[in-house]
């Protein structure tokens, strides 16, 4: 039989049994959706996390687990329970092997977005992806105490423009009862999108963050670090020189770059064994590996569940064709009388089985694209992870070929029975 | 296609036959695996090319099994040649091909693939015979036109048509490959009188125009025997009384 005719017969046959076929197609679509979806999100999350920080040799913070320090500092997941002292940070800066350092101070928020207190090196030294530096789509980095630079998602979602004023809130919840109303910040720059948690934060100077935590009575007499001399009471923080600007007593953590990669373990050991303050120094790559090891169990469970769903739906496919064999006995007998070989009967049932699987794959993929398209802005806003479908990878194709191969295998059972009965 | 060695020999042996043999059975027997007794047992039977045979017999006598043997769906013991070809000598694939190209079959019911249109049912038969080409569709439409079926029904799914319409389409499908042998297995038993007459009329018209087409028409309705050249009971075949190919001519 000509292949076009066979495809037409197979298609008409499926339409004739559309009730059970539709249910089977949906079952396969759900399994394909789950299988590809979990793997895609896993890969996207991994890629997103891996590309969040680049070129940072060590992350230093209060003594805690490596993963906890990484999540808090880089991904801003969870809350810091302790800080490291400003003196320790200064000690890091002055270390002979430290080329640069970026202080990170967390604790405040703005309409659900984290506020990061940092300093100028953040905009010049911090890298993401393949050693890409931060750039601005609008404006510049902060230079004054009450300047704020916005991550791209913050600017986009809250529709801020340059020179807009905004108020920071104490704490990390979206609705805060403690707002720093007395200290409005002015938007001076918007960072280009990075597809990392950088996009979901506001960046202010450490001095600004320190200033807003002073009582309103100190508005024109900003507080100082106890180690610093008193300021001119008639100056606002913006009018003070950088030396005069308030410095914090502590920060959450610091990212540091070393003069030589060879010194990494030496510096790490020195920091970890320092006696004046218990600190942790972690290698971001190693901490990420630990994170993946911790999540591997969950990943495997999800993968196993997705594969079981696929297995069940493929069994359903086989069961459907087996159930229809009885009602098709006249149809198959007629075909044999017309000259259809047993192999033709086998092929026809196999084509039908593969067609159902293919329809399930198309439906599953279509809905996966739809769901990912809808969920991606949320994932980017919430976690700074871009789960968008950039391209079809070989992994997708291999997974789908497994589905088709599975459909061919289970379809072979009723096809073989049809073959044997028609001999 | 291997010719039976004794095909011409059989022809030479018979003084009564002026034309080659369409069917030649010698000691043909078939027994189902779940039975000890043969359902078909024919010592000798010959049908010449172009002969129209009415074969009668009660239910369970093996009429359908005989037709299955004739079209190569089953292989019995003994010798059976159809159109000079010994079916048992062919591979399964060649037998299927031979059936598709040379034999047209119409059953009592369930003749059509229910989910295909009338036209597609006919084109499927042509496709299986390897004859799907530009002219096939025109021929199929012409055959459908002969059935008296309105053109608007040609694209309608077969299972939505009446039994009478389905049987007429089954004839059209059996004829699409211009078969040399037509087998009918109780094709009118599910039809009312009007549809039965229409069916027989259509068959007669075709037979008139195709003198070389051999027809074996199995039915228990002896009133239809008058449409055919000869009539024979299956019991006579089994007893060997049809061995000289001189059936009861009308």
Boltz contact constraints between the chains, C-beta under 6 A:
constraints:
  - contact:
      token1: [A, 1]
      token2: [B, 127]
      max_distance: 6.0
  - contact:
      token1: [A, 1]
      token2: [B, 128]
      max_distance: 6.0
  - contact:
      token1: [A, 2]
      token2: [B, 127]
      max_distance: 6.0
  - contact:
      token1: [A, 2]
      token2: [B, 132]
      max_distance: 6.0
  - contact:
      token1: [A, 5]
      token2: [B, 127]
      max_distance: 6.0
  - contact:
      token1: [A, 12]
      token2: [B, 115]
      max_distance: 6.0
  - contact:
      token1: [A, 12]
      token2: [B, 116]
      max_distance: 6.0
  - contact:
      token1: [A, 13]
      token2: [B, 115]
      max_distance: 6.0
  - contact:
      token1: [A, 16]
      token2: [B, 115]
      max_distance: 6.0
  - contact:
      token1: [A, 330]
      token2: [B, 110]
      max_distance: 6.0
  - contact:
      token1: [A, 331]
      token2: [B, 113]
      max_distance: 6.0
  - contact:
      token1: [A, 337]
      token2: [B, 105]
      max_distance: 6.0
  - contact:
      token1: [A, 338]
      token2: [B, 125]
      max_distance: 6.0
  - contact:
      token1: [A, 338]
      token2: [B, 128]
      max_distance: 6.0
  - contact:
      token1: [A, 339]
      token2: [B, 96]
      max_distance: 6.0
  - contact:
      token1: [A, 339]
      token2: [B, 99]
      max_distance: 6.0
  - contact:
      token1: [A, 339]
      token2: [B, 100]
      max_distance: 6.0
  - contact:
      token1: [A, 339]
      token2: [B, 128]
      max_distance: 6.0
  - contact:
      token1: [A, 340]
      token2: [B, 128]
      max_distance: 6.0
  - contact:
      token1: [A, 341]
      token2: [B, 93]
      max_distance: 6.0
  - contact:
      token1: [A, 341]
      token2: [B, 96]
      max_distance: 6.0
